[in-house]
Amino acid sequence: MFKRGVWKVVVILLSTLLFSITPAQYKTQINVLIWTEFAKYISEFLPEFEKSTGIKVNLEAAITPDLPKLTKAGISSEKSKYDLVTIDEPFIPEFAELLVPFDKWPQGKIYKKPDPKIFAPNAFEASFWNNVFSGMPFNVNVYIWITRKDLLENPSYISEFKKKYGYELSVPKTFKELRDTAEFFYNKGMYGFAPFTNINFEGTTAEAIFIFESFGTSPLTVIDGKVKVTLDTKIAAEAIEFYKELLRFAPPNKLEMAHDERIKVFNEGKVFTMFQWPLFVPQHEDPKASKVAG
């Protein structure tokens, strides 16, 4: 069975400088470094925020691999180009000492400072380093399945699958079922599975950890306050062999797939199932952009 998924948490963190020079038409302005995909959605709410607070927000959007580089270049103990930055949790140790701890954030007058209790514990703890919470969850992403419901409800496929594999066609619940359904639909002229494999994106790390831990081994574990390598190489090899088997039923660019490639091929109706982050579900359900919406 799938043991559990990997939390993909993006944390929004307050940098050492809160505000920059105030333009005449605003009380102040803030510079925000944010992931490109989030910028699309946040931009929709900025006019309301700026009107109610009098704060001008300057968004600088960047793709995931560039965020750590821009953060490193933009903030230091002496100065900061940004007031707010988005950081994936693996990079928090690198920047934690440059960030204002969450308990020292202002309470807010119009938009109140969130109570940590409203967040899932694991999500808020993602920013915890050296006994300090460095920020708060901004986009708490749990790895999820997205699967073509129309294919699962096709009478011909239901009958053929049961005859070939001996059990009912449904959303995969085990890795064996994932492999079988991927093979079945691959043989129907589509891709059974779309992997996340582009080494320049953290999604590849997330998918690898998910597979390893589902097989029963953790790459890294905190022991006595120290991060230690705990990967069982025998189990890891089994996990990799299984993933290689899945790649047989993936698109030709199977070793170079990231967000854009996966969204495109799924929305074109060419993929049966894949792991995904909730952030991208609206793109799959947009009938103007997706052939499989609904």
C-alpha positions in Angstrom: 0.0 0.0 0.0 1.0 3.6 -0.4 2.4 4.3 3.1 2.2 8.1 2.9 2.9 11.0 0.7 5.5 13.8 1.0 4.5 17.2 2.3 5.6 19.8 -0.2 5.6 23.0 1.9 6.5 26.4 0.6 7.0 28.8 3.5 6.7 32.5 3.3 9.3 34.2 5.4 9.8 37.8 6.6 13.3 39.0 5.9 15.4 41.3 8.0 14.1 44.5 6.5 10.3 45.1 6.8 9.8 48.1 4.5 11.6 50.2 2.0 11.4 53.9 1.1 7.8 55.2 1.0 6.4 56.5 -2.3 4.3 59.6 -2.1 1.0 57.8 -3.1 1.4 55.0 -0.6 2.2 54.8 3.1 5.0 52.4 2.2 5.9 49.6 -0.2 7.2 46.1 0.2 9.2 43.9 -2.2 8.2 40.3 -2.4 10.1 37.4 -4.0 7.7 34.6 -4.9 7.4 31.5 -6.9 6.0 32.2 -10.4 3.0 29.9 -10.0 1.9 31.6 -6.8 2.3 35.1 -8.3 -0.4 34.4 -10.8 -3.0 33.9 -8.0 -1.7 36.4 -5.5 -1.8 39.2 -8.2 -5.6 38.8 -8.2 -5.9 39.9 -4.6 -3.2 42.7 -4.7 -5.6 45.6 -5.7 -7.8 44.9 -2.7 -4.8 44.5 -0.3 -3.2 47.7 -1.6 -6.4 49.7 -1.3 -7.2 48.5 2.2 -3.7 48.9 3.6 -2.1 51.6 1.6 0.9 49.4 1.0 2.3 49.0 -2.4 3.4 45.4 -3.2 6.2 44.8 -5.7 6.2 41.2 -6.8 9.2 39.6 -8.3 8.4 36.2 -9.6 10.9 33.4 -10.2 10.8 29.7 -11.1 11.6 27.2 -8.3 15.3 26.6 -9.1 16.0 30.3 -9.1 14.4 31.2 -5.8 17.4 30.1 -3.6 19.8 31.9 -5.8 17.8 35.1 -5.8 17.3 34.9 -2.0 21.0 34.4 -1.5 21.9 37.4 -3.7 19.1 39.5 -2.3 19.3 39.2 1.5 22.3 39.4 4.0 23.0 40.5 7.5 23.8 44.0 6.2 21.0 44.6 3.7 18.0 43.2 2.0 16.4 43.7 -1.4 13.3 41.9 -0.3 10.8 42.2 2.6 9.1 38.9 2.1 10.6 35.8 0.4 9.2 32.3 -0.3 11.5 29.4 0.6 11.2 25.7 0.3 11.8 24.0 3.6 15.1 22.3 2.6 16.7 25.7 2.3 15.5 27.1 5.7 18.7 26.1 7.5 20.7 28.2 5.0 18.7 31.4 5.5 17.2 31.0 9.0 19.6 33.4 10.8 18.7 36.2 8.4 15.0 35.9 9.0 12.7 37.5 11.6 11.3 34.8 13.9 7.5 34.3 13.5 6.9 35.3 17.1 8.3 38.8 16.4 6.2 39.5 13.4 3.8 42.4 13.8 0.2 41.6 14.8 -1.3 43.5 11.9 -4.1 46.0 12.0 -6.2 45.1 8.9 -4.9 41.6 8.1 -4.2 40.0 11.4 -1.2 37.8 12.1 -2.4 34.1 11.8 -2.6 31.9 14.9 -0.2 29.0 14.4 -2.9 26.7 15.6 -4.9 27.1 12.4 -2.1 25.3 10.4 -1.5 21.5 10.3 1.3 20.9 12.8 3.7 19.4 10.2 3.2 22.4 7.9 4.0 25.0 10.5 7.0 23.0 11.9 8.5 23.1 8.4 10.0 26.5 9.3 11.4 25.4 12.7 15.2 25.6 13.0 17.4 26.1 16.0 14.4 26.2 18.3 12.8 29.1 16.3 9.9 29.2 13.9 11.3 31.3 11.1 8.1 31.8 9.2 4.6 30.5 8.4 3.2 28.1 5.8 2.2 29.9 2.6 1.2 27.0 0.5 0.8 23.7 2.3 0.9 21.1 -0.5 0.1 17.5 0.1 1.1 15.2 -2.7 -2.2 13.9 -4.3 -3.3 11.6 -7.0 -5.1 12.9 -10.1 -6.7 10.2 -12.2 -8.9 10.2 -15.4 -12.3 9.4 -14.0 -13.8 9.0 -17.5 -11.4 6.2 -18.3 -12.3 4.4 -15.0 -16.0 4.6 -16.0 -15.6 3.2 -19.5 -17.5 -0.1 -19.7 -15.2 -1.6 -22.2 -12.1 -0.8 -20.2 -13.7 -2.1 -17.0 -14.5 -5.4 -18.7 -11.1 -5.8 -20.4 -9.1 -4.8 -17.3 -11.0 -7.3 -15.1 -10.4 -10.1 -17.7 -6.6 -9.4 -18.0 -5.7 -8.6 -14.4 -8.3 -10.4 -12.3 -9.6 -7.5 -10.3 -11.8 -4.4 -10.7 -10.5 -1.3 -12.5 -10.2 1.6 -10.1 -8.0 4.4 -8.8 -4.7 2.6 -7.9 -4.5 1.8 -4.2 -1.2 -0.1 -4.2 2.0 0.1 -6.3 1.0 -3.2 -8.0 -2.3 -1.6 -9.1 -0.5 1.5 -10.2 1.8 -0.6 -12.4 -1.0 -2.6 -13.8 -3.3 0.3 -14.7 -0.3 2.2 -16.2 0.5 -0.7 -18.4 -3.2 -1.2 -19.4 -3.7 2.3 -20.6 -0.3 2.5 -22.2 -1.4 -0.4 -24.3 -4.5 1.6 -25.2 -2.4 4.3 -26.9 -1.9 6.7 -24.1 0.6 7.2 -21.3 -0.1 5.3 -18.1 1.9 7.6 -15.8 3.6 11.0 -16.0 6.7 11.2 -13.7 8.4 14.2 -12.1 12.1 13.8 -13.1 13.6 17.2 -14.0 16.7 17.5 -11.7 16.4 21.3 -11.6 13.1 21.1 -9.6 12.4 20.1 -6.1 9.4 18.1 -7.3 11.9 15.4 -8.4 13.2 15.2 -4.8 9.7 15.0 -3.5 8.7 12.2 -5.8 11.8 10.2 -5.0 11.3 10.6 -1.2 7.7 9.5 -1.6 8.7 6.4 -3.5 11.5 5.5 -1.0 9.4 6.0 2.1 6.4 4.1 0.6 8.8 1.2 0.2 9.9 1.6 3.8 13.1 3.6 4.0 13.8 7.2 4.7 16.8 9.0 3.0 17.4 11.3 6.0 16.3 11.2 9.6 16.8 13.6 12.5 18.5 11.6 15.3 19.5 13.3 18.6 19.1 16.7 16.9 21.3 15.8 13.9 20.3 14.9 10.4 21.7 11.5 9.4 21.6 9.4 6.3 19.3 6.4 7.0 18.6 5.1 3.6 18.4 1.3 3.3 20.2 0.7 0.0 18.6 -2.6 -0.6 15.1 -1.2 -0.2 16.0 1.9 -2.1 17.2 -0.3 -5.0 13.8 -2.1 -5.0 12.1 1.3 -5.1 14.2 2.5 -8.0 13.5 -0.6 -10.0 9.8 -0.2 -9.5 10.0 3.5 -10.6 12.0 2.4 -13.7 9.2 0.0 -14.5 6.7 2.9 -14.3 8.8 4.9 -16.7 8.2 2.3 -19.4 4.6 3.6 -19.6 5.6 7.3 -19.5 6.0 10.0 -22.3 9.2 10.0 -24.4 10.6 13.0 -22.4 10.1 10.9 -19.2 13.5 12.0 -17.8 13.0 15.7 -18.3 9.5 16.3 -16.9 8.6 19.1 -14.5 5.5 21.1 -13.9 4.8 22.5 -17.3 5.5 19.3 -19.2 3.3 17.2 -16.9 0.4 19.7 -16.9 0.5 20.0 -20.7 0.4 16.2 -21.4 -2.3 15.5 -18.8 -4.5 18.3 -20.0 -4.1 17.0 -23.5 -5.8 13.8 -22.4 -2.7 11.7 -22.9 -2.1 10.5 -19.4 -4.1 8.1 -17.1 -2.7 9.1 -13.7 0.1 10.9 -11.9 1.1 12.6 -8.6 0.3 16.3 -8.4 0.2 19.3 -6.1 -3.2 20.9 -5.3 -1.9 24.2 -6.6 -2.2 23.0 -10.1 -5.6 21.3 -9.9 -7.4 24.5 -11.2 -5.4 24.3 -14.4 -6.5 20.7 -14.9 -10.2 21.6 -14.2 -10.2 24.6 -16.5 -12.3 23.6 -19.5 -10.6 26.4 -21.6 -7.2 24.8 -21.0 -7.9 21.1 -20.3 -9.5 18.4 -22.4 -10.1 16.4 -19.2 -11.7 19.1 -17.0 -14.6 17.7 -14.9 
